[in-house]
């Protein structure tokens, strides 16, 4: 084999080994998150009346406020949101209050909330919008940037009204 061919094969092998190593590292780092997500989907299907799941969201806001929210369809093909409470050890809470299932048409969908936010804050950039729990209420958590200011605002899931005041983050 020519010297040049050897170097090409060694280089390609090295790059493939590096990519394999990166994939293994990524899988190792994400394993716990993926496991939590699977447990949340399973709990939503067992106790939250879901038969299929579309999206999952993780929401942590303060102590004892660790939720996975699963959206999907129930047996009647209606859209549902299911809040699954988790412990600090990242396992689903046992008991009656651990899983709460709500028909999406009894609350505000993500698309409706985005439209409402655009109307309320025309110049704001929506960084993230996800369902969660805030002050004991099902909520949409908005992270936004507006006029160089970054902050959080919470909206009640049921009616889209703001909960409390905005939490403004300090400038960096």
N, C-alpha and C positions, 0 to 999 in steps of 0.2 A: 504494500500500500504506500502511496506517496505521502510525503510529510504533510503537504497541504490538506489532503483528504483526512488524515488522522486528526489534525487540528480542527477541522470543520466538524467531524464526528464528536470529538471531545467537547467542543463548544456547544453543539446542539444537545448533547447528553447533559452537560452542566446546566443549561437553561431549563431543560425538562425537569431535572432534579430540583432546581430552585422553585419552579412552578408547583411541583408536587409538594414541596415543603411548605410553601405559602398556603396551598389548599388545605393541608393537614392542620396548620396553625389556625387558619380561619375557622375550620370545623371545630377545633378544640375550644376556641374562644366563644363561639356561638352556640355550643352544645346546650348549655343551661338555658339560654333564651329560647331556643327551639323546643326544648323539653317543656318549659313553662307554657309556651304557646299551644303545644299539643294538649297539655292538661287543661288549659282554658277552653279549647274547642271541645274536648271530651265532656267537660262539665256543662258547657252550654248546650250540648246535644242531649246529655242525660237529664239535666234539671231545668234547662231554659227553653225547651220546646223547639229547638232548632233541628232541622234535618240536613241542612247544608250551610256551610259557612263561606262568606265572601271575603271579609276583611277582618283583621285583628289589630287591636291597638293596645299598647301598654301605657298605663297612666299611673304615675306615682306623684302624689302631691302631699307631702307632710307625713308624719308618723301615722301608722295604722290606716293608711290610705293608698294601698297598693292594689290596683285593679287591672284586669285584662278585660277589654270590651270586644265582643265578637258580634259581627253583623252577619245576617244570613236570612234564610227562608225557613218558615215553619211548615207543618204538614199541609196547611191550606194555601201554601205558596205566597204567604204574606211576609213582608220584610219585618225583621225583628232586630233589636239591639239587646244583647245580653251582657250584663255586668257580672263578672266573676271576681270575687274578692280573694286576695292572696295574703298569706301571712308574711312576716319578715323573713321567713326561711324559704320563701318562694314556692309554696305549695298552696293549693286551694283551701280556703277556710271550710270547715265542716259546719253544718247546721242550716237552719231555715233561711237565714239572712245572707248566706254565702253567694247565692246566684239570684239575680233579679232579671226578669225578662220583660221587655216592653215592646209593644207593636210600634213600628216606626211612624205610622200615620197618627199616633197619639202624641208625637213630639215633633221636633224639628230635624229634618234631614241635613246632611252635610251640605248639599247643594243650596238648600234654602238658607242655611246659616251663612254660607259664603256670600250669597246675594245680599243678605241683611247687613253683613259687615261692610261690604263694598258701599252700600247706601249710607251707613252710619259714619264710616271713615273713608271717604273717597280717595284720599292720597295714601292710605296705608298699604303696606305690603304684608300679605299674610304669609308668615314664615311657617306656621304649623297650626293645624286645627284638628283636634282629636277629642273624642268623647272620654269622659272620666267622671270623677266624683269630686265635688268641692263643697265644703261646709255642709256635708250630709245630703247634698242634692246631686242628682244626675245632671251633668253639665257638659258643655262644649268648652274646651280649653283652647283659647286663641293665643298664639304667640305672634306678635306683630312688630313692625317697624313703621313709625310715622313721624315725619319731620325730623329725622335723625335721632328719634327717641325710640327705645325698644321697651316692650312691656308685655304683660299678660292681662287678659281679660277673660272672665268666665261668664258664660251664658247658660241659663237654665235650659235643660234639654226639653222640658215640657212645653215652654212657651217662648223661648228665645230672649227673655228679659235678662239684662245684666245682673250678676250676683256681686254685690259689693263694689268696691272701687278698683280701678286698674292698679296693677302692681308694676311700677315703673322701675326698670333696671338702671343702675348707674352707668354713666358713660365710661368707656374704657380709655 
